[in-house]
Amino acid sequence: MKDYVVGIDTGGTFTDGVLLDFRTRRVLASAKTLTTRDDLARGVVGVLKSLPIRDPDRVKLVGISSTLATNSVAEGKARRAGLLLIGYDPDLVESFGLSRRLGASVHAFVAGGHTSQGKEKEPLDEDALARAVDSMLGQVEALAVSSYFSPLNPAHEQRALALIRGMCDLPVVLGHQLSTRLDSIKRATTAGLNASLVPVMAEFIRAVETALSERAIRAPLMIVKGDGSLMPHAEALEKPVETILSGPAASAMGGRFLSGRGNALVIDVGGTTTDMALIENHATAVTREGARVGDIRTAVEAARIRTACVGCDSRIRPGQGREIRVGPDRVVPLSRLAAAHPGVERELSALSRKNPALIRKEDLEYWSLPQPPEPGRPRAQGEKRILALLEKGPMALSRVLSALGAHHAAQLSADDLLRTGIIEEAGLTPTDILHASGRMDAWNASAASAAVAAACALHGRDRASFIQDTIDHIISVMVEEAVVFLASHDREQDLPDRVDGTWGRWLLSESMARGNPLLSVTIGCRVPIIGIGAPAQVFVKRVAEALKATFVLPPHAPVANAVGAVAGSIAKDAEAILYLREEGGGRAWVVQLNNGNKTFKEYDEAREWAEESAAASALEKALQAGAEHPQVLLTPVTEGSLERIRARAVGNPRLSSGRPVNTQTDEKRLPL
């Protein structure tokens, strides 16, 4: 009998699911459902119900990649968290404006911390800590603690944890358990963000576990980390910040898995964004600069991702002449809205027959309620009037304005309703362009054609050139993003974020258009380009042609992200920090590992112990996480006066035997 694994990816537009034969790695079935952005777990439930899982006991593993952490931070939907900064200089933090980047709702400074040699800078002010915690109770849902130089000595963070545990039962996050970086701000930011995401991740995983239970699936649940590896769901509850960039990392892993290519550029064209990642030596290339969400830079090592704010659901804004802008905001495609509400097609068809002088751009923008608004919630009178209108169904913005006696959307004071997703916007998108040109047939192609015709009439364009110019514009954006991403591979800090300068723009443009009769400019990509996502055949193929690269469209490309959710390995890290401490006229070598340290008189003895202990720690973590026969790799790194001995244990996830895994009894301990 076959064993199966289930992979699920919650993207910005779709939630994808796949059922794979674990032994042959063959995709047996796939399913798609619209992502429920207000509650991602509902989309997961929908996909699980769509997959033909007839014998739940044969499902041995479930893997999920999710935009939950990234979107929660980017959209301001993370929960309120309190951050305790031990030994930090308040004046320094505030004078450089660093407090805005700390990833927590409130923060407090407490005396304490350690020096660069791991010695206590000053005693921990336990009374001040207790007062700070007491002031935060009732305001926050989780707490984070970051102590100065805690990677070299976490004693004050551990003492703070004990004190907080005696005061409340809120989740508590310690900075040194998330990062051993000496960048105190990044470490504090990572701890604060992690604390704010713990309640969000807990709700998500609870809902997923309920959905699995309803389907009688008892397999281990794994979550994709930002570097493409897998982590047990229990660990994701404690370290949700490590799932930032989970979705793009899964697309890279899915592209590698389905194509069999060990070195390639993976381009995933989604609904909201286009994500690029590099595969090197069969692994996702990782940035040690730390995953970034908007302006917030963390200390989490994640896949090196380049994200372009252009996707199939990006809003198209035709400008003067041949100017076309796509994105960065996402809207519902008119073809999809019309598929669910036939009246929209009738209105768009009538619009395309209208006198062009009477067409307004607001005629091509629709507002709707994706679900009934929360009853009983206090609303301003203007908001109530808008919601009452939209309860009847989707309505063109021009009609909304007319009904409410307004001339512009800014007069409606609907910003909060739009920002929170209570009102959903629809408009002309690349999805509609693809439907109108016959390249896609997922939704209502007639409505898409009518919308394109109306847009052309409004802006004085002919249909063929408008469609072609829009596709060309999207491809030019993707090509530039790919050039910058690949060029900065080993010079990430040296090159600008865009192709700049008159000559730079000309060289890039000429390499694509080849319009000069005297000069030939070629920019070539030296690795294959793997296209992921439903429209990859249209867009990524053209990008590969422009960059003289081999184009690879793997099987099941539209659901490659979901495949990537179970294609990764379990990888666990441990790091021993070796440094020299001078004290009282004497010298000693100190090795800091996990929560403790050990002192040696001789360097060689300290180095040997550091290597053995780091390897053993990584191996133990991998086994406890469910890795089967993990292998350990040691990497020494010199950082100033410090030596870091990094150990990574990697193994395939163990299949369940139809019951929860007990790591104390089910593991087979392996020798180093």
Long-range contacts (C-beta under 8 A, 24 or more apart in sequence): 1-55, 1-58, 2-58, 3-58, 3-60, 3-655, 4-28, 4-53, 4-58, 4-59, 4-60, 5-59, 5-60, 5-61, 5-62, 5-63, 5-219, 5-566, 5-655, 6-48, 6-51, 6-53, 6-59, 6-61, 6-62, 6-63, 6-217, 6-219, 6-566, 7-62, 7-63, 7-64, 7-65, 7-562, 7-563, 7-564, 7-565, 7-566, 7-567, 8-44, 8-47, 8-48, 8-62, 8-63, 8-64, 8-65, 8-562, 8-565, 9-64, 9-65, 9-66, 9-247, 9-250, 9-251, 9-559, 9-561, 9-562, 9-564, 9-565, 10-35, 10-40, 10-43, 10-44, 10-64, 10-65, 10-66, 10-67, 10-68, 10-247, 11-35, 11-67, 11-247, 11-270, 11-271, 11-272, 11-561, 12-37, 12-67, 12-71, 12-270, 12-271, 12-272, 12-273, 12-311, 12-313, 12-330, 13-270, 13-271, 13-272, 13-311, 13-312, 13-313, 13-330, 14-271, 15-40, 15-43, 15-44, 15-46, 15-47, 16-47, 16-558, 16-559, 16-561, 16-562, 17-47, 17-48, 17-50, 17-51, 17-559, 17-562, 18-51, 18-556, 18-559, 18-562, 18-563, 18-566, 19-51, 19-52, 19-53, 20-563, 20-566, 22-60, 22-61, 22-655, 25-257, 27-555, 27-556, 27-559, 27-563, 30-556, 30-558, 30-559, 30-562, 32-558, 32-559, 37-71, 37-421, 38-370, 38-371, 38-421, 39-207, 40-66, 40-67, 40-68, 40-204, 41-203, 41-204, 41-207, 41-208, 41-211, 42-207, 44-207, 44-208, 44-211, 45-207, 45-211, 48-211, 48-212, 48-215, 48-217, 49-215, 53-215, 53-217, 56-215, 56-216, 56-217, 56-218, 57-216, 57-218, 57-658, 59-217, 59-219, 60-219, 60-220, 60-655, 60-656, 61-219, 61-220, 61-222, 61-566, 61-653, 61-655, 61-656, 62-212, 62-217, 62-219, 62-220, 62-221, 62-222, 62-566, 63-221, 63-222, 63-223, 63-224, 63-230, 63-565, 63-566, 63-568, 63-653, 64-208, 64-221, 64-222, 64-223, 64-224, 64-565, 65-223, 65-224, 65-246, 65-247, 65-249, 65-250, 65-561, 65-562, 65-564, 65-565, 66-204, 66-223, 66-224, 66-243, 66-246, 66-247, 67-246, 67-247, 68-200, 68-201, 68-204, 68-240, 68-243, 68-246, 69-197, 69-200, 69-201, 69-240, 69-241, 69-243, 69-244, 69-246, 70-244, 70-245, 70-246, 70-247, 70-293, 72-196, 72-197, 72-200, 73-103, 73-193, 73-196, 73-197, 73-244, 73-293, 73-294, 73-296, 74-293, 74-294, 77-200, 78-193, 78-196, 78-197, 78-200, 79-140, 79-141, 79-142, 79-196, 79-197, 79-198, 79-199, 79-200, 80-105, 80-106, 80-139, 80-140, 80-141, 80-196, 81-105, 81-140, 81-141, 81-142, 81-143, 81-144, 81-192, 81-195, 81-196, 81-198, 82-106, 82-107, 82-108, 82-132, 82-133, 82-136, 82-139, 82-140, 82-142, 82-143, 82-144, 82-195, 83-107, 83-108, 83-143, 83-144, 83-145, 83-146, 83-188, 83-191, 83-192, 83-195, 84-108, 84-110, 84-129, 84-132, 84-133, 84-143, 84-144, 84-145, 84-146, 84-160, 85-109, 85-110, 85-146, 85-188, 86-110, 86-111, 86-112, 86-113, 86-124, 86-129, 86-145, 86-146, 86-147, 86-148, 86-150, 86-156, 86-157, 86-160, 87-111, 87-112, 87-113, 87-114, 87-121, 87-122, 87-147, 87-148, 87-149, 87-156, 88-113, 88-146, 88-148, 88-184, 88-188, 93-185, 98-185, 101-185, 101-189, 101-295, 101-296, 101-297, 102-185, 102-188, 102-189, 102-192, 103-188, 103-189, 103-190, 103-191, 103-192, 103-193, 103-196, 103-296, 103-298, 104-144, 104-192, 104-193, 104-195, 104-196, 105-139, 105-140, 105-196, 106-136, 106-139, 106-140, 107-192, 108-132, 108-135, 108-136, 110-160, 112-147, 112-148, 112-156, 113-147, 113-148, 113-149, 113-150, 113-156, 114-147, 114-148, 114-149, 114-150, 114-152, 114-153, 114-155, 114-156, 115-149, 116-149, 116-152, 116-182, 117-152, 117-579, 117-580, 117-581, 117-582, 117-583, 118-149, 118-152, 118-153, 118-579, 118-581, 118-590, 118-592, 118-597, 119-153, 119-581, 119-583, 120-153, 120-155, 120-156, 121-148, 121-149, 124-156, 124-159, 124-160, 126-159, 126-163, 129-160, 129-163, 129-164, 130-163, 130-167, 133-163, 133-164, 133-167, 133-168, 134-167, 137-167, 137-168, 137-170, 140-170, 141-170, 141-171, 141-196, 141-198, 141-199, 142-170, 142-171, 142-172, 142-173, 142-195, 142-196, 142-198, 142-199, 143-170, 143-171, 143-172, 143-173, 143-195, 144-172, 144-173, 144-174, 144-175, 144-188, 144-191, 144-192, 144-194, 144-195, 145-172, 145-173, 145-174, 145-175, 145-191, 146-174, 146-175, 146-184, 146-187, 146-188, 146-191, 146-192, 147-175, 147-176, 148-184, 149-182, 149-184, 150-174, 150-175, 150-176, 150-187, 151-176, 151-179, 151-180, 151-181, 151-182, 151-187, 151-577, 151-592, 152-182, 152-577, 152-579, 152-590, 152-592, 153-592, 153-597, 154-595, 158-595, 171-195, 171-198, 171-199, 173-198, 173-238, 177-239, 178-239, 178-241, 178-242, 178-299, 178-300, 179-299, 179-300, 180-575, 180-577, 180-644, 181-290, 181-299, 182-639, 182-642, 183-299, 186-290, 186-297, 186-298, 186-299, 187-299, 189-296, 189-297, 189-298, 189-299, 190-241, 190-290, 190-298, 190-299, 190-300, 193-241, 193-296, 193-298, 194-239, 194-240, 194-241, 197-240, 197-241, 198-237, 198-238, 198-240, 200-240, 201-236, 201-237, 201-240, 201-243, 202-237, 205-233, 205-236, 205-237, 208-233, 209-233, 218-656, 218-658, 218-659, 218-660, 219-655, 219-656, 220-626, 220-653, 220-654, 220-656, 220-660, 220-661, 222-565, 222-566, 222-570, 222-626, 222-653, 224-249, 224-250, 224-253, 224-564, 224-565, 224-568, 225-249, 225-302, 226-291, 226-300, 226-301, 226-302, 226-303, 227-284, 227-286, 227-301, 227-302, 227-303, 227-571, 228-252, 228-253, 228-283, 228-284, 228-303, 228-564, 228-568, 229-568, 229-569, 229-570, 229-571, 229-650, 230-566, 230-568, 230-569, 230-570, 230-571, 230-653, 231-570, 231-625, 232-625, 232-626, 235-625, 241-298, 241-300, 242-300, 242-302, 244-291, 244-293, 244-298, 244-300, 244-302, 245-291, 245-302, 245-303, 245-305, 247-275, 247-561, 248-275, 248-277, 248-303, 248-305, 248-307, 249-277, 249-284, 249-302, 249-303, 249-305, 249-564, 250-561, 250-562, 250-564, 250-565, 250-567, 250-568, 251-275, 251-277, 251-532, 251-533, 251-560, 251-561, 251-564, 252-277, 252-278, 252-279, 252-284, 252-303, 252-564, 253-284, 253-563, 253-564, 253-567, 253-568, 254-532, 254-559, 254-560, 254-561, 254-562, 254-563, 254-564, 254-565, 254-567, 255-279, 255-530, 255-532, 255-554, 255-560, 255-564, 256-282, 256-284, 256-530, 256-567, 257-560, 257-563, 257-564, 257-567, 258-554, 258-555, 258-556, 258-557, 258-560, 258-563, 259-528, 259-530, 259-552, 259-554, 261-528, 261-530, 261-552, 263-527, 263-528, 264-527, 264-528, 264-529, 264-530, 264-552, 265-482, 265-485, 265-486, 265-525, 265-527, 265-528, 265-529, 265-530, 265-549, 266-529, 266-530, 266-532, 267-478, 267-482, 267-529, 267-530, 267-531, 267-532, 267-536, 267-540, 267-543, 268-532, 268-533, 268-536, 268-560, 268-561, 269-311, 269-312, 269-531, 269-532, 269-533, 269-534, 269-535, 269-536, 269-539, 269-540, 270-311, 270-312, 270-533, 271-311, 271-312, 271-313, 271-330, 271-431, 272-309, 272-311, 272-313, 272-314, 272-330, 273-307, 273-308, 273-309, 273-310, 273-311, 274-307, 274-308, 274-310, 274-311, 274-478, 274-481, 274-539, 275-305, 275-306, 275-307, 275-308, 276-305, 276-306, 276-307, 276-308, 276-481, 276-482, 276-485, 277-303, 277-304, 277-305, 277-306, 278-304, 278-485, 278-486, 278-489, 278-527, 279-530, 285-489, 287-492, 289-492, 306-481, 306-482, 306-484, 306-485, 308-477, 308-478, 308-481, 310-474, 310-477, 310-478, 311-430, 312-429, 312-430, 312-431, 312-434, 312-533, 312-534, 312-535, 313-429, 313-430, 313-431, 314-429, 314-430, 315-425, 315-427, 315-428, 315-429, 316-427, 316-428, 316-429, 316-430, 316-432, 316-433, 316-455, 316-470, 318-455, 318-458, 318-459, 318-461, 318-466, 322-465, 322-469, 324-469, 324-470, 324-473, 325-473, 326-430, 326-470, 326-473, 326-474, 326-477, 331-365, 331-425, 331-426, 331-427, 331-429, 332-366, 332-368, 332-424, 332-425, 332-426, 332-427, 333-426, 333-428, 333-429, 333-431, 333-432, 333-435, 333-443, 333-448, 334-364, 334-366, 334-426, 334-427, 334-428, 334-429, 334-432, 334-447, 334-448, 334-451, 335-431, 335-432, 335-435, 335-442, 335-443, 335-444, 335-445, 335-447, 335-448, 335-451, 336-426, 336-431, 336-442, 336-443, 336-444, 337-366, 337-368, 337-394, 337-426, 337-447, 338-443, 338-444, 338-446, 338-447, 338-448, 339-443, 339-444, 339-447, 341-368, 341-393, 341-394, 343-393, 343-394, 344-394, 344-447, 345-444, 345-446, 345-447, 345-450, 347-396, 348-447, 348-450, 348-451, 348-454, 349-446, 349-447, 349-450, 351-450, 351-454, 352-450, 352-451, 352-453, 352-454, 352-457, 354-454, 354-457, 356-457, 356-458, 356-460, 359-454, 359-457, 359-458, 360-398, 360-458, 361-458, 362-396, 362-397, 362-398, 362-401, 362-409, 363-396, 363-397, 363-398, 363-454, 364-396, 364-427, 364-428, 364-451, 364-454, 364-455, 364-458, 365-396, 365-397, 365-398, 365-425, 365-426, 365-427, 366-394, 366-395, 366-396, 366-397, 366-425, 366-426, 366-427, 367-394, 367-395, 367-397, 367-400, 367-423, 367-424, 367-425, 367-426, 368-393, 368-394, 368-395, 368-423, 368-424, 368-426, 369-422, 369-423, 369-424, 370-421, 370-424, 373-422, 380-413, 382-412, 382-413, 382-414, 383-413, 383-414, 383-416, 383-417, 386-412, 386-414, 386-417, 386-423, 387-417, 387-422, 390-423, 394-426, 428-452, 428-455, 430-470, 430-471, 430-474, 430-535, 433-467, 433-470, 433-471, 434-535, 434-538, 436-463, 436-467, 437-467, 439-535, 439-538, 440-534, 440-535, 442-534, 471-538, 471-539, 471-542, 474-539, 475-539, 475-542, 475-543, 475-546, 476-509, 476-512, 478-539, 478-540, 478-543, 479-508, 479-512, 479-543, 479-546, 479-547, 480-508, 482-525, 482-529, 482-543, 482-547, 483-508, 483-523, 483-547, 486-525, 511-546, 512-546, 522-548, 523-547, 523-548, 524-548, 524-549, 525-549, 528-552, 530-554, 531-557, 532-557, 532-560, 532-561, 533-557, 533-558, 533-560, 534-558, 569-627, 569-650, 569-651, 569-652, 569-653, 570-622, 570-625, 570-626, 570-627, 570-630, 570-650, 570-651, 570-652, 570-653, 571-622, 571-648, 571-649, 571-650, 572-618, 572-621, 572-622, 572-625, 572-627, 572-630, 572-648, 572-649, 573-618, 573-621, 573-646, 573-647, 573-648, 573-649, 574-614, 574-615, 574-617, 574-618, 574-621, 574-646, 574-647, 574-649, 575-614, 575-644, 575-645, 575-646, 575-647, 576-610, 576-611, 576-613, 576-614, 576-644, 576-645, 576-647, 577-642, 577-643, 577-644, 577-645, 578-606, 578-607, 578-610, 578-642, 578-643, 578-644, 578-645, 579-641, 579-642, 579-643, 580-641, 593-617, 607-643, 607-645, 610-643, 610-645, 611-645, 611-647, 612-672, 614-645, 614-646, 614-647, 615-647, 615-649, 615-672, 616-672, 617-647, 618-647, 618-648, 618-649, 619-647, 619-649, 619-670, 619-672, 621-649, 622-649, 622-650, 622-651, 623-649, 623-663, 623-667, 623-669, 623-670, 624-663, 624-667, 626-653, 626-654, 626-661, 626-663, 627-651, 627-652, 627-653, 627-654, 628-652, 628-653, 628-654, 629-670, 630-670, 632-672
